[in-house]
Amino acid sequence: MAVSIRLRREGAKNRPYYKVVVADSRSPRDGKFIELIGTYDPKQPDHNSTLKLDRIEHWIANGAQPSDTVRSLIKKNKKRTANAGSETKSAAVSKEEPVAAEPPQAVAEEIPASEAPTESAPSGE
């Protein structure tokens, strides 16, 4: 059985939305599939796809062939996760560095007796 990783079209007319699926290459585009491994929204700017990269690697290792579009989506997602991973590592390193700032000191202000709040005792009538 020849397995491919390809897009399955969803959504309304003039509003496409795709699901990335693993399917038998002989099945129709929107037909039966083996596993759902991601989504792709071409109308959305920037981060327009979500993929399960571990499952994609599994299927490619077992002989599945990604379509051209899916191949480019995989490449973009790997690049994005690599950038996000390096940013979080650099943020974690910067958080671990000791800061040579002095601890805040409490400043006691003296309030003149004329401005100090007075408590009045309740009258026991």
C-alpha positions in Angstrom: 0.0 0.0 0.0 1.5 3.4 -1.1 0.9 5.9 1.7 1.0 9.7 1.2 0.8 12.7 3.5 -1.4 15.2 1.8 -4.1 17.9 2.3 -7.8 17.1 2.7 -10.0 20.1 1.8 -12.5 21.3 4.3 -14.3 24.6 4.7 -16.8 26.5 2.7 -16.8 27.9 -0.9 -14.1 30.5 -1.3 -13.0 29.8 2.3 -10.7 26.8 2.1 -9.4 25.1 5.2 -7.2 22.0 5.0 -6.4 19.0 7.3 -3.1 17.3 6.9 -3.8 13.6 6.7 -2.0 10.3 6.1 -3.9 8.4 3.5 -3.6 5.6 0.9 -2.5 7.3 -2.3 -5.4 5.5 -4.2 -8.1 7.0 -2.0 -9.9 10.2 -3.1 -8.7 13.6 -1.9 -11.5 14.1 0.6 -12.1 10.3 1.2 -10.9 7.8 3.7 -7.7 8.5 5.6 -5.5 6.7 8.1 -4.6 9.5 10.5 -5.1 13.2 11.0 -1.8 14.9 11.8 -2.4 18.6 11.3 -4.2 21.6 9.9 -3.5 24.3 7.4 -5.5 27.6 6.9 -4.1 29.4 3.8 -6.3 32.5 4.5 -4.7 33.2 7.9 -1.5 35.2 7.9 1.8 34.1 9.7 1.4 30.9 11.7 -1.3 29.2 9.6 -0.5 25.6 10.2 -0.2 23.2 13.1 1.4 19.8 12.6 2.3 16.8 14.8 5.9 16.6 13.8 6.6 13.5 15.7 3.9 11.6 13.9 5.0 13.0 10.5 8.6 11.7 11.2 7.1 8.3 12.1 5.1 8.1 8.9 8.1 9.3 6.7 10.3 6.7 8.4 7.7 4.1 7.5 7.7 5.1 3.8 5.0 7.7 3.5 5.6 10.4 0.8 4.5 14.0 1.6 3.0 16.1 -1.1 4.9 19.2 -2.2 2.7 21.6 -0.1 2.9 19.4 2.9 6.7 19.2 2.5 6.9 23.0 2.6 4.6 23.1 5.6 6.8 20.6 7.5 9.9 22.7 6.7 8.2 25.9 7.9 7.0 24.3 11.1 10.4 22.8 11.9 12.0 26.2 11.3 9.4 27.9 13.6 9.9 25.3 16.4 13.7 25.6 16.2 13.5 29.4 16.5 11.0 29.1 19.3 13.2 26.6 21.1 16.3 28.8 20.8 14.4 31.8 22.1 13.1 30.0 25.1 16.6 28.7 25.9 18.1 32.2 25.6 15.2 33.5 27.8 15.9 30.8 30.4 19.6 31.6 30.4 19.0 35.3 31.0 16.6 34.5 33.8 19.3 32.3 35.6 21.9 35.1 35.6 22.3 36.7 39.0 21.2 40.3 39.2 23.5 42.6 41.1 20.7 44.8 42.4 20.4 45.8 46.0 17.4 44.6 47.9 14.7 47.3 48.4 15.0 49.1 51.7 11.9 50.1 53.6 11.7 53.8 54.0 10.0 54.9 57.2 8.3 58.2 57.0 7.5 60.1 60.1 4.0 61.5 60.2 3.5 64.6 62.4 1.1 63.9 65.3 -1.3 66.5 63.9 -1.8 64.6 60.6 -1.8 61.1 62.2 -5.1 59.3 62.0 -6.8 58.9 65.3 -9.0 56.1 66.4 -12.1 56.9 68.2 -13.3 54.3 70.7 -17.0 53.4 70.3 -19.1 54.9 73.1 -20.8 52.4 75.3 -24.2 54.1 75.5 
